[in-house]
């Protein structure tokens, strides 16, 4: 059996784009020959491979070539291809490096981005197939001895040689911290992402502390929490002995019975949680008058339109629904009038 690794390498030799389904695609770019006279290296033309994680749709190229070379049916090749790509994704998710001979090495960084490093020892360009780097000895031109001896102390350089060396060392000592921190700050701190810098970032001996976050659960209801001015403002119009509604937040409303006599503690007879529903949103406005005009227009057309509180903008709803069927019917009616609408879950 010819493995998938060898099939992919053979396809890259003949094609400039090879897609491995559910894993990624390889895009080839031809790089011209290069000569480095200082290092004495000649680099033959080659194909530079770029890996794109978003190219995952199956174009049938890899599967058909694998089935042809191994004499398999389509279903057999499809199942083996799925097992191969699944194993690659699993190894990367576990933090392992995946190496494909002649092709390169895959790895996943801390941000979850897949990195690909091409194997530079194998040339995928057919016109340069088998060619590698060629080293040569550069022609070094020897400096000729000047006929006229140079003046050891030219004009403007009357300072003693020892003093000039001290100034060179002093200048190097001043530039060394700037050179060090110009590398340290962008590479070892998060100033490029957050835009914030602290004096502790200048300490190279201080390790980077990893931040841990945990969810802060909602504390259970305490009766002492009812001793709040907001409760008095919402329930001061309720007659003693009657039940009034207290809005805790945008999604919760409590029913509270006001005692007939003044006592130290308010008893809660019933707590009612508002059931979340769906709203058909047709517009958001910063001006309350524009929102009111749209509500009146929708009501005149038979909609149960209203505004929704909360947020910086005033949302206008064409109607509410307790399930998806009801809200989709309202949305279809709005779309038939030439207006766009979207569904929000309250």
C-alpha angles and dihedrals in degrees: 000000000000107000125231091249091064093043091054092050092050091050093050089055090060103029136048095214125042120174122203104202117243091003113060146278136265118223117193126212123187114233119199124235116282133201124203107196094183095055094031096235129142115197116200120220112280144169115262110209122215119193118216115192092196095063097090104128112114112243092178095241099114094039095049093047092048093048092047095050094046099036095239134149120249095254093050093049091046094055092047091048091052091051091050096051092042090055091050093051092046093052092049092048089054091054096254126142114241114210123193113191115247089003109067147251128299124203138163121229128213091273091058094251116142112232124202126198115190122226103247093194094072123065116210095187108106093208089056098031111154095011117127136178116307120209124207137175111254117230104252115204112216117223115245120233109254116243094217113054115239120246107250090211110037123185111297092020099083091125113112115262092240092055091049090054091051091052090049091053091047092051091048091050091052094047095045096075091048091050092047097049093042085065099033101052100052095037103040102032135054095237091120091057103036101028089222127114131187132197087244089067088070091063107092091190093061112095122222111261114219114227119232122198128196132185115256105221120217110264117242117262115274124196092224088065089071090070090089132125090232091064092052091050093054099038103035091097094055116103118239112270092023129108118247133187122243118193108217095181140328094294105032131066124177128204110222127186114220110221118242092228128041109262134165096249132046112224118218111219099176137011115198123190115208110239113239114243139173128267126202102221117202101170149356123219137183091200115071092209093060090050091050092050092053091048091053091047092052093045090053088056093053101266124134089231124177142150126259122221126224134065131049093288131056110241120210117210124199091204146322132253134191094212140022095262093059096045092046090054090053091047092051091051091051092049090051088062091057096257126123120231138179132198122243124190114222 
